[in-house]
Amino acid sequence: MKFRILLMSITVCLLTIVLLFSIQKVNKLNILFLTGNDTFDSSALNSFKQSLEANINVTMRKLSQYPQLEDYDAIYLDPNLSHSPELNAKLDDLIHYVREGGNLYLENIFYQDFPKRVPLCIAI
C-alpha cells in the first residue's frame, strides 16, 4: 500500500514537471505612447519600435482618445504633453493606473505636472 502511494506521488510529480517544462511562455510587452497633438517626439517612438526586445507592441494614441489603460504594460507620455490642459484632465486616470500596478514612464519635464504625494510616479 505504501509502495502504491509512493509510486503515485512520484508519477504526479513527474507529470507536473513535464507539464511545466512543456508549456511555452510568450513574453509580450504592450506599450502605449500618448501624444497631445500632431507634433511628438519621434525619436522616443522610434526607439521603442526598434528595440532589441522581442514581441514589443507600440501603440500611439492621442491623450484625449486613449483606450483602456489596463490593456497596456507600460505608458510613455510624450514630453510635449507637459503643462498641457489635456494632461491635467487625465492626471487622475494615470495616477490610478500606476497605483493599480501599471508602469508610467515620465521624462524629467513632467516633474511639476504630477503631485509629489504620488511616490509611484518616478521621473526618468
Summary of the structure (lengths in Angstrom):
residues: 124
radius of gyration: 21.8
end to end distance: 62.8
largest distance: 74.8
contacts: 290
relative contact order: 0.14
helix: 45%
strand: 19%
